């Protein structure tokens, strides 16, 4: 029993939540200050400019509350200008879900990933990697909520899409294989789990090694 617990803890250590953000360069911070001043004194009336400013602010700020606020504000001008394509809609809700995940608000993250997935399902595409990204993120969130059976199914769906749409060495496979292995380990299926960890190592071995592999959303 003690050995099994130790092995499970080792497997779980391969998966880390997204909690670390880079500080960013001084140039980025100066750019962000300029954008925030432009948005507030007074905000531009041109919706295209407004959308671009919010999008830039999302990518530059490390403050999660601000990131979420800018991301939500970015949504409206995209709709008003008619630029909210299906792809942008999916990407937008994935981005919102990612921010909630960073805030450890997994229920809110799951809602946005499911909205993105429903939009992707409506496109009836089976070769768009974004479709797989939705499945992967729902699986990852289910894993963090310890809903392991559900996570396994979503990872299977993600892999099915990635097999049809991405090269075999793509980072997406590396991440899914690792997370899939962790799920299997939680069912005490350690031999199968190690097979998936080995797949992850083989898939992305030119950049990493098994002792330091982690995944995030």
Secondary structure, 3 states (H helix, E strand, C coil): CHHHHHHHHHHHCCECCCCCCCCCCHHHHHHHHHHHHHHHCCCCCCHHHHHHHHHHHHHHCCCHHHHHHHHHHHHHHHHHCCCCCHHHHHHHHHHHHHHHHHCCCHHHHHHHHHHHHHHHHHHCCCCCHHHHHHHHHHHHHHHHCCCHHHHHHHHHHHHHHHHHHCCCCCHHHHHHHHHHHHHHHHCCCHHHHHHHHHHHHHHCCCCCCHHHCCECC
